[in-house]
């Protein structure tokens, strides 16, 4: 988007919201670039929905500002803001047909000659010919499209989406992910999408902000967050990670030497969020490979020996839990591509990886190791 603040950038400055003694959003500063698809990702209670409601004007901040370009909209009533919201419940009017639902906002503003605009919006969401149907005659995915068309016909500067796909089944949810991204690209409106679903955020958004306890843990492109997490929370919430307790000796010649499980490893300086003292040596499960012995480990790789404690075949991969000699546990996702053999439970193995696939994070002294224990596929990263 270039440098500087664009006319239509959405900016949150020192935004705070307290409910009594509870701080839901804590001194949040964030810029959403004009025309971007931006995701606020976090678990329940992270503050993401409260943030969205303050942008919409449905909650008044305790402190801070909401700005659209140069305009401070912090104290404006919701209907005075160039912002529309699509909720999880859709909130369609059951007594109105699809066309009238879509036209509702324009009709209230006294706009005439609505039909061409309504038809254009229905075509955008691929509901041509559905104008005379009632909401009850539509599927969940179709109702979601109507809600989207009703919001977009008002030409908002920012469209807010509050868990919009949460009520859909898995197949429809994945279909609508692609549709939402297509529509956003076509209309060029700024989308701010609130979700707890990692896959939704990673596959649709240009930029993702990971929220935790009312604060932003990390902001960036999906691939950057996944490949190089900034905190333990991001590493374990966004996908799955193996985090080995290690000690770092400091950077030397472009790499950081660390000791873990009685062995020495190295990590590129560019992939180290901490380079001295207690650290987590992190490796994603899909970046690990298994061999029967250290003799089979390719040159240039680093490894840890262990025993297979569990193996689960899940179609595209086999997911292993490996107990290491130091008492830790590693998760390994081995692709079922026909190039690697299977490893039986109880067999001795060596887990190995390339140094450039590892990362270092700060570790509180005494903090335990962490590994992925949920059987699931790695998060999809579309960019």
Secondary structure, 3 states (H helix, E strand, C coil): CCCCCCCCCEEEEEEEEEECCEEEEEEEEEEECCCCEEEEECCCCCCHHHHHHHHHCCCCCCEEEEEECCEECCCCCHHHCCEEEEECCCCCCCCCEHHHHHHHHHHHCCCCCCHHHHHHHHHHCCCCCCCCCEHHHCCHHHHHHHHHHHHHCCCCCEEEEECCCCCCCHHHHHHHHHHHHHHHHHHCCEEEEEECCHHHHHHHCCEEEEEECCEEEEEECHHHHHHCCCCHHHHHHCCCCEEEEEEEEEEECCEEEEEECCEEEEEEHHHECCCEEEEEEEECHHHCEEECCHHHCCCCEEEEEEEEEEEEECCCEEEEEEEECCCCEEEEEEECCCCCCCCCCCCEEEEEEEHHHEEEEECCCCCCCECCCCCCCCCCCCC
